[in-house]
Amino acid sequence: MTDGGARGVQALFARGRLIAIPRRAERREQLLAHLSETLFEPGHAYSEREVNDRLRTVHEDCAALRRYLVDDGWLARSPDGGGYRRAR
């Protein structure tokens, strides 16, 4: 991510918490990249609970964030739906 993108993402946060999930796809993609890179380690498998716990550190709607991360290809969900890993 470019420095401009990183600074732009920081504008979405106040005191370490996400103010709102962006509606614009481009802006949301910047946020998802940031969350993927800062909350999830490459090569590590996470349970759904672990994913939710990590996402709750920034926003209460962990289900929406998890869904966006999976739908946009930042997290991969296991075939049984119980495990996740960083995909990018």
Backbone as numpy.savetxt, mean C-alpha at the origin, in Angstrom:
# Nx Ny Nz CAx CAy CAz Cx Cy Cz
10.99 5.67 -7.47 10.14 6.84 -7.47 11.03 8.07 -7.47
10.64 9.07 -8.20 11.44 10.29 -8.26 11.26 11.09 -7.00
12.18 12.03 -6.75 12.06 12.87 -5.57 10.74 13.64 -5.58
10.33 14.10 -6.75 9.07 14.83 -6.84 7.89 13.96 -6.43
7.94 12.69 -6.84 6.88 11.77 -6.46 6.86 11.51 -4.97
8.04 11.37 -4.38 8.12 11.13 -2.93 7.58 12.32 -2.17
7.97 13.52 -2.57 7.45 14.72 -1.90 5.94 14.82 -2.09
5.48 14.48 -3.27 4.05 14.54 -3.54 3.26 13.59 -2.65
3.80 12.41 -2.44 3.13 11.42 -1.58 3.06 11.93 -0.15
4.12 12.58 0.31 4.13 13.08 1.69 3.01 14.08 1.93
2.55 14.76 0.90 1.44 15.71 1.04 0.13 15.00 1.37
0.07 13.69 1.15 -1.13 12.91 1.45 -1.22 12.51 2.92
-0.16 12.79 3.67 -0.07 12.37 5.07 -0.04 13.56 6.02
-0.60 13.36 7.19 -0.49 14.33 8.29 -0.15 13.54 9.54
0.94 13.90 10.16 1.43 13.20 11.37 1.53 11.69 11.17
2.01 11.29 9.98 2.23 9.88 9.69 0.99 9.10 9.28
-0.15 9.76 9.23 -1.40 9.09 8.84 -1.87 9.60 7.49
-2.38 8.68 6.69 -2.93 9.02 5.38 -4.21 9.81 5.58
-4.28 10.98 4.97 -5.45 11.85 5.12 -6.65 11.25 4.39
-6.43 10.82 3.15 -7.50 10.22 2.34 -6.86 9.41 1.23
-7.56 8.38 0.77 -7.09 7.59 -0.36 -7.43 8.38 -1.62
-6.44 8.72 -2.44 -6.71 9.53 -3.63 -7.67 8.85 -4.59
-8.52 9.64 -5.21 -9.46 9.12 -6.20 -8.82 9.05 -7.58
-7.96 10.02 -7.88 -7.28 10.05 -9.18 -6.31 8.87 -9.27
-6.42 8.10 -10.36 -5.62 6.89 -10.52 -4.12 7.17 -10.44
-3.65 8.23 -11.07 -2.22 8.54 -11.08 -1.72 8.83 -9.66
-2.48 9.59 -8.94 -2.10 9.93 -7.55 -2.16 8.70 -6.65
-3.20 7.88 -6.84 -3.34 6.66 -6.05 -2.17 5.71 -6.34
-1.74 5.64 -7.61 -0.62 4.79 -7.98 0.66 5.23 -7.26
0.87 6.53 -7.12 2.02 7.04 -6.37 1.94 6.58 -4.91
0.75 6.67 -4.34 0.56 6.25 -2.96 0.82 4.74 -2.81
0.27 3.94 -3.71 0.44 2.49 -3.61 1.90 2.08 -3.75
2.63 2.74 -4.62 4.06 2.47 -4.76 4.77 2.78 -3.45
4.43 3.91 -2.86 5.04 4.31 -1.58 4.72 3.29 -0.48
3.47 2.89 -0.37 3.08 1.92 0.66 3.77 0.58 0.45
3.82 0.13 -0.80 4.47 -1.13 -1.10 5.94 -1.10 -0.71
6.61 -0.02 -1.05 8.05 0.11 -0.79 8.37 0.32 0.68
7.49 0.94 1.42 7.80 1.26 2.82 7.23 0.26 3.82
6.16 -0.44 3.46 5.52 -1.34 4.42 5.80 -2.83 4.19
6.24 -3.18 2.98 6.40 -4.60 2.64 7.77 -4.89 2.06
8.40 -5.94 2.58 9.73 -6.33 2.13 9.61 -7.31 0.95
10.46 -7.14 -0.07 10.45 -8.11 -1.18 10.82 -9.50 -0.68
10.15 -10.51 -1.22 10.47 -11.89 -0.88 9.87 -12.40 0.42
9.20 -11.55 1.16 8.60 -11.95 2.44 7.12 -12.26 2.23
6.65 -13.37 2.81 5.23 -13.73 2.75 4.52 -13.15 3.97
3.34 -12.59 3.74 2.55 -11.97 4.80 1.17 -12.62 4.85
0.66 -12.82 6.06 -0.73 -13.26 6.21 -1.63 -12.04 5.99
-2.92 -12.29 5.80 -3.85 -11.17 5.63 -3.83 -10.27 6.86
-3.75 -10.88 8.02 -3.71 -10.10 9.26 -2.48 -9.20 9.30
-1.32 -9.73 8.89 -0.10 -8.91 8.87 -0.21 -7.75 7.89
-0.79 -8.01 6.72 -1.00 -6.94 5.74 -1.91 -5.88 6.34
-3.03 -6.31 6.93 -3.97 -5.36 7.54 -3.30 -4.55 8.64
-2.54 -5.22 9.50 -1.87 -4.52 10.60 -0.91 -3.46 10.08
-0.17 -3.78 9.03 0.77 -2.81 8.46 0.03 -1.64 7.84
-1.04 -1.93 7.11 -1.80 -0.86 6.46 -2.52 0.03 7.49
-2.97 -0.56 8.60 -3.63 0.23 9.64 -2.70 1.24 10.30
-1.39 1.06 10.15 -0.46 2.05 10.72 -0.59 3.38 10.01
-1.16 3.38 8.79 -1.31 4.64 8.04 -2.76 5.03 7.79
-3.70 4.06 7.81 -5.11 4.39 7.51 -6.02 3.28 8.02
-7.17 3.64 8.55 -8.10 2.65 9.11 -8.73 1.73 8.05
-8.91 2.21 6.82 -9.55 1.39 5.79 -8.52 0.47 5.13
-8.02 -0.48 5.91 -6.99 -1.38 5.40 -7.53 -2.27 4.28
-8.82 -2.59 4.30 -9.40 -3.45 3.25 -9.34 -2.77 1.90
-9.66 -1.49 1.84 -9.61 -0.75 0.57 -8.17 -0.65 0.08
-7.25 -0.32 0.97 -5.85 -0.21 0.57 -5.32 -1.56 0.10
-5.65 -2.64 0.80 -5.21 -3.98 0.41 -5.75 -4.34 -0.97
-7.01 -4.04 -1.19 -7.64 -4.33 -2.49 -6.96 -3.56 -3.61
-6.70 -2.27 -3.39 -6.00 -1.47 -4.40 -4.60 -2.04 -4.66
-3.88 -2.40 -3.61 -2.52 -2.93 -3.78 -2.54 -4.22 -4.60
-3.52 -5.08 -4.37 -3.63 -6.33 -5.13 -4.10 -6.05 -6.56
-5.16 -5.27 -6.70 -5.72 -5.00 -8.03 -4.72 -4.30 -8.95
-3.88 -3.45 -8.37 -2.92 -2.69 -9.18 -1.56 -3.38 -9.29
-1.46 -4.60 -8.76 -0.26 -5.40 -8.94 0.90 -5.12 -8.01
0.67 -4.41 -6.92 1.74 -4.14 -5.95 1.91 -5.28 -4.97
0.81 -5.95 -4.63 0.85 -7.14 -3.79 0.23 -8.29 -4.57
0.80 -9.48 -4.43 0.24 -10.67 -5.05 -0.41 -11.51 -3.94
-1.60 -11.99 -4.22 -2.33 -12.82 -3.25 -2.15 -14.28 -3.64
-1.95 -15.14 -2.66 -1.79 -16.58 -2.93 -3.10 -17.14 -3.48
-3.05 -18.27 -4.19 -4.27 -18.85 -4.77 -5.37 -19.12 -3.74
-4.98 -19.46 -2.50 -6.00 -19.72 -1.48 -6.51 -18.43 -0.83
-5.91 -17.29 -1.19 -6.37 -16.00 -0.68 -5.88 -15.64 0.71
-5.09 -16.50 1.33 -4.68 -16.26 2.70 -3.30 -15.63 2.87
-2.52 -15.58 1.79 -1.18 -15.04 1.89 -0.91 -13.98 0.85
0.02 -13.12 1.16 0.37 -12.01 0.28 1.88 -11.86 0.22
2.36 -11.30 -0.89 3.77 -10.94 -1.00 3.88 -9.72 -1.91
4.94 -8.97 -1.72 5.19 -7.80 -2.56 5.51 -8.28 -3.97
4.81 -7.74 -4.95 4.94 -8.21 -6.33 5.89 -7.35 -7.16
6.17 -6.14 -6.72 7.06 -5.26 -7.50 8.21 -4.81 -6.63
